[in-house]
């Protein structure tokens, strides 16, 4: 049976530019796992089983926004992504493209990512900023945990940078399928993909990356110190600029030291060391 998704189209003309980013963060909290920003409108996607009309109405009413809703089939999503997915670069550090694009010239690392329903192509401010933070970090022979792996893009980049082992987890079965496909396409050998909604593990890691959303980061905050080695690095993203100071203060309470923040398009990625 083909899985159905709800496509929610929100008209945002004559609104502040940052409103689209705010809506994406709030919709993600409701379970929406795909977004397309287009001129004067935002498209958001959620499985038909998870869709809640009242929750959507409650979210949009304060902004005086309305939405139209379409039901789409799973196979239509891939066509939609392919028509909207263009190659991108983070300077000369890394280029990201789909298999149907021509190779990207002049970059140190090239990732082939087919996003399907999963989050993570490098275009969004969160993923872009995390990759920027990853560039100067020594990943050689390190163990890496990628929480909310989505397409697997950050896990794949970690292996390309020399990681000896990468564990990528996500709570969405579709993401697990998609990430596993991308891992194979990129010829990665040291990445393990697993279905999970928590970072709880008995293993220790040198670098932990969590590009997800504020609510899930806060829920798992007690667990981060338990899985990071003494000299480890923590990178958190999926956060709005307005979340930065509170997240830094929260992390300080759990023995993390703020090292730097990367900002793009109203979003932040924050790097911490262990105190």
N, C-alpha and C positions, 0 to 999 in steps of 0.2 A: 504493500500500500504506500502510495506517495505521500510524504509528509507535507503538510500545508503550513504556510506562514502568512502572517498578517503584515501587509505593507501599509504603514501609517505615513501619510503625506501631510506635513505641517507647513502651512504658508507663513513665511516670516518676512515678508516685504515690509519696508519702512520700520524695521526694528534695529536695535543696536547690533553691531557685528558680533559681539561676544555672546549674544543670546543663543545662537546655534550651538556653541560649545557648552553652555550651561545646560541646554536641553539634552544634549547627548549624555552628559554626566548623570542627569536625573533619570533619563529613560533607561540607562544601563542599570541603575538601581532597581528598576522594575522588571529587569530580565531581557530587555532588548539587546540583541547581540550583533546587529549589523546596521550601519549608517551610511548614507550617501548625502553629502552636502552639495546642493545644486543652487543656481541663482534663484533667490527669493523663496526657496523651500528646502525643507529637510525631510529625507525619507528614512524611516526607522523600521526595523524588522524584528519580529518576535514570533515564536511558534504559536500556532493557533491554540494549542492547549494552554499556554501561559498567558494569552492575551486577556486583559481585564479592562473593559470599556470604562468602568467607573474610575479606576486608578488613572487612566489616561486623561479623562475629563478633569479630575482633581488636579492633575499636574499642569494642564494647559490653561485652566480657568484664570489663575492669577495673572497670566500674561495676556489674557483676552485673545487667545489663539484657538483656532478650530482645526480639525484634521479630517481628511477623507481616508477611508480604509478600503483596501483591496485584499482579496485572498489570492495568494500565488502558490504555485507548486515548487517543490524543491529544485527541479531541473531548470526552472526559469531563472533561479538566482545566479547560477553560473554564467548564463548569458548576460545578465545584468552587470555582474562584476566585470566580465571581459570587456564590455562596451565602455566601462567607466574607469578601468584600471590602466594607468599609464606608468611607464618606468620612472623611477626616482633615484636620486643620489644624495648621500650625505658627504658633501665635498668630494674629495678624491679617495675617501676612506672606503665607502661601500656603495654599491649600486644594487637596486632591487628591481627585478623585472619578472614577468610571467614567461612561461615557456614559448608563448606565441610572439614574443617580442624579439627583436634583434639583440645580440650581445651588447653590453655597455662597455665602452672603451674608456681607458684612463682611470680605472678604480683599482684599489688594492684587492678588494673582495667583491665578488658578484654573487648575489643570492637569487635563486629562481623560486619564486613564490606564487602559487595559485591560491588565492584567498578563499574562494567559494563562500561559505557562510561565516568563516572565521575572521577574527579581528587581527590585523597586523600586516600591513604592507609597507610600512615606513612613511606613508604619507601623513598620517595623523601626528599631531604635535607630540604626543606621548612617546610613541615608538621611535620617532625621529630623535627626540632628545635622549632617550635611553641609549640609542646607538652612538650618539655623540659622546656620552659619558663612557661608553665601553671602549672607545678608541685608544686612550692612553693606558688603560688598565692591562696589567700583565696576566693573561689568561693561560699562559703556558703551563701545562701539566696540572691545572687546577680542576677542582670539582665544583660544578655550577648547578644551582637549582633555579629553574625558570617557572615561576608561579603565575598561572594564567597564560599559558604558552600560546594559545590561539592558533595561528598558522604555523607556529614553531620558528618564526623568523629570528627571534633573539637567541634561542637555543642553537640554531644553525650558525648564526654569527659567532657565538661563543666557541663552537668547535672549530670554525675557520680560524679563530684567533689562537687556537692551540689547546683548548680545554681537553683534559684527559677523559672526563666523564660529565655528561649533562643530563640532568633529570628534568623533563618538562611535564607539567601537570596542568590539567584543565578540568572543569566540571561539566563540560559540554561534549557529549559523545561525537558530535559532528566535528568539533575542533580536533579531537583525538585522531579521527580518521584523516582529516585534512593535514594535520601536522605530520603524521606518519608518512603520508604521501610526499610532502615537501622534503622531509628528511631523506627519503629514498632518492628523490630527484636530484638533491644536492650531494649525493654520494657520501653522506655522513655515516660514520660507523660507531660513534661514541655517545649517541643520544638515545635515551630511553623515554618513551612517551607513556603517560599513565593517566587514567581517569581519577580525579580527586577534587574535592572542594576545600581542601585544607593543606597547609604545609607540614602537618604533623608527620614526623618521621624520626627514626632512631639514628639516621645517618647525619654526618657533619659535612658542611660544605664551605668552600673558600669564598665563593661569591654567590649571593642570592639576589635574584632579580624578580620583582613583582610589579608588573605593569597591568593593573587590574582596576579597582575603584576604591574610593576612600573607605566605604563601609566594610569591604572585605579585608582591606589592610588593617583597619582597626580591630576587626574580629580576630585576626590572626596575630596581633602584635605580641602577645605573650609567648608565641611560639618562635618568633624570629630569633631571639637570643639563643634558643636551645639548639638551633640547627647550623649556626654560623661559627666557624672557627675563631680563635682568639684574635688573629690578625686579619679577619675576614672583611668583606665589603658587602654592603647592602644598598641596592638601588630600588627606590620606590617611584612609581609613576601611576598614571591614571588619575592625576590630581589637578584640580584647577589652581590658578595662582592664589585664589582666596583661601585654599586649603594649606598652603605652604607652612606658615608659621605654626599653626596648631599641630601639623604633622611633625615638624621638627621638635616641638616641645614634648610631644608624646614619645617620640623615639629617644629623646634624652633621658626620659624616665625609665627606659629599658636598655640602658647602657650603650647607646649609640651616640656618636659624635658627628654632627653635621660637617660635611666636607665641602660640598658645592651643590648648586642648583642650576639646572639648565631649563630655559623657558622658551616656549614656542607656541604661538597662536592661542595664548590664554591658558596653556597647560604647563605643568612643571614636571621634571624628573629630578629626584633628589638623591644624592649620594651620601652615604654614611660609612664611617668606620666603627669598629668596636672599641669602646673605651677601655 
